[in-house]
């Protein structure tokens, strides 16, 4: 029984390091998404105007 307890502790230690790495990646992704949000907002009006032109061309 004691050996199994040692194994479970080593598994927990092994699991803690990937979780920390994932947390770092999540922080990087959140920073990237914040930077990307502003250009996406700039492109939205142009996309809407293109869609409006396409709709008017279909109606005509």
Secondary structure, DSSP 8 states (H G I E B T S, - for coil): -HHHHHHHHHHHHHHHHHHHHHHHHHHHHHHHHHHHHHHHHHHHHHHHHHHHHHHHHHH-
